[in-house]
Amino acid sequence: MFEQSILDKLSNRQTPFYYYDVGVLRSTCETLKSEASASGYKVHYAVKANANPRLLEIISSYGFGADCVSFNEIDCAMRAGFSPSEIVFAGVGKTDRDIEAALKSDIFCFNCESIPEIEVINSIASGTGKTASIALRINPNVSAHTHKYITTGIHENKFGINIWDLEEVMNRLKSLDNVRFRGIHFHIGSQITRMSVFRSLCSKINELQDWFASIDAELEIINLGGGLGIDYEDPEKPARFQNYFRLVNEYIRLRPGQRIHIEPGRSIVGQCGSLISRVLFVKKGSKTVFVIIDAGMTDLIRPALYNAHHMIENLTSTGDEHWYDVVGPVCESADTFATHIRLPETKRGDIIAIRSAGAYGESMASRYNMRDLPGSVFSDEI
Ligand SMILES: *Cc1c(COP(=O)(O)O)cnc(C)c1O
């Protein structure tokens, strides 16, 4: 991935920054597009995974819609070329301001998580003379078998409408004139690598379909959300879209007129990005040798927040391998990218790549310690 010519160009730049391999992103989008159209699914890219405008432009050029969690994301998506009629708005705490702005933009659908939220959407819609399309985000109580901070579909989570409340929700909808019920939505977690999790979700959906049919409620949209994981051990490996589509097609029972929607985030952008950093100091600790780099948890928070593992490469050294801890400069002990890993002999000035960092990297960056936000560099612009 990092040929010498690219490396020369990267190492002259001010670090840290995100390097995006546009070829990887494009081939991921191609694969997803052909798999999705073969199965007839509608894809909405989950913008929160990475809202970099250049990446959004590339992703929108494949004809995907966007899944947004704030009006700022909706606005950003529209500027990047996503059509409002292909934008869905999710989130457990949508503000009145954001709801109103989304209605005025005529977005496709609101994925709703509670009766109070639906009532507010109805009232704002009636004030602006609109009818809002809505889908109900249901909490199916299916465990995603992933880190607890990114598990979102079990009963103790704040997300979605519990199944035992659905009857009340459906009754309430009858008296609301400015919302139109379009279907059901799920998103049970992220970085899901066990395919059996999606099988459990499909069987839960099949049961729910029977219930909706029993009350004569028509579902046009069955939205499975995102969640498909990537292989952080092997940054060259694309997400397993094919296995995912095959499994869903095998287990889900659609009824006439229904369409499956999906909202992949990580699986689209994860493998195209690397965080490029420079070694500031190599420091001997009491038990280990610290490689202190100029990227920190403010640039990539996943290791600190989720104990996440990213492959780390020293791009400039070819020396013998040693054991190191790779840490950032931020005043927090959680600012650690890896402990006890093998790297070639590392010294001040070496260039370090933290791989598989395209998703939930740049989009979660902060300015803690008043650090600058990381920049971004694209493979086709150097
Ligand atoms: C975060 C999120 C996604 C994307 O999840 P990935 O694991 O990145 O695919 C999709 N839908 C909703 C509602 C989300 O909150």
The ligand as an SDF file (V2000), in Angstrom:
LIG
                    3D

 15 15  0  0  0  0  0  0  0  0999 V2000
  -23.5690    4.2880   13.5150 C   0  0  0  0  0  0  0  0  0  0  0  0
  -24.7800    3.8700   12.7820 C   0  0  0  0  0  0  0  0  0  0  0  0
  -24.6580    3.1690   11.5860 C   0  0  0  0  0  0  0  0  0  0  0  0
  -23.3370    2.7320   11.0020 C   0  0  0  0  0  0  0  0  0  0  0  0
  -22.7240    1.7340   11.7490 O   0  0  0  0  0  0  0  0  0  0  0  0
  -21.4160    0.9780   11.2030 P   0  0  0  0  0  0  0  0  0  0  0  0
  -21.0920    0.0180   12.2800 O   0  0  0  0  0  0  0  0  0  0  0  0
  -20.3590    2.0300   11.0430 O   0  0  0  0  0  0  0  0  0  0  0  0
  -21.7560    0.3220    9.9190 O   0  0  0  0  0  0  0  0  0  0  0  0
  -25.8250    2.8390   10.9040 C   0  0  0  0  0  0  0  0  0  0  0  0
  -27.0370    3.1770   11.3940 N   0  0  0  0  0  0  0  0  0  0  0  0
  -27.1820    3.8540   12.5490 C   0  0  0  0  0  0  0  0  0  0  0  0
  -28.5490    4.1950   13.0210 C   0  0  0  0  0  0  0  0  0  0  0  0
  -26.0690    4.2180   13.2830 C   0  0  0  0  0  0  0  0  0  0  0  0
  -26.2250    4.8700   14.4460 O   0  0  0  0  0  0  0  0  0  0  0  0
  1  2  1  0
  2  3  1  0
  2 14  2  0
  3  4  1  0
  3 10  2  0
  4  5  1  0
  5  6  1  0
  6  7  2  0
  6  8  1  0
  6  9  1  0
 10 11  1  0
 11 12  2  0
 12 13  1  0
 12 14  1  0
 14 15  1  0
M  END
$$$$
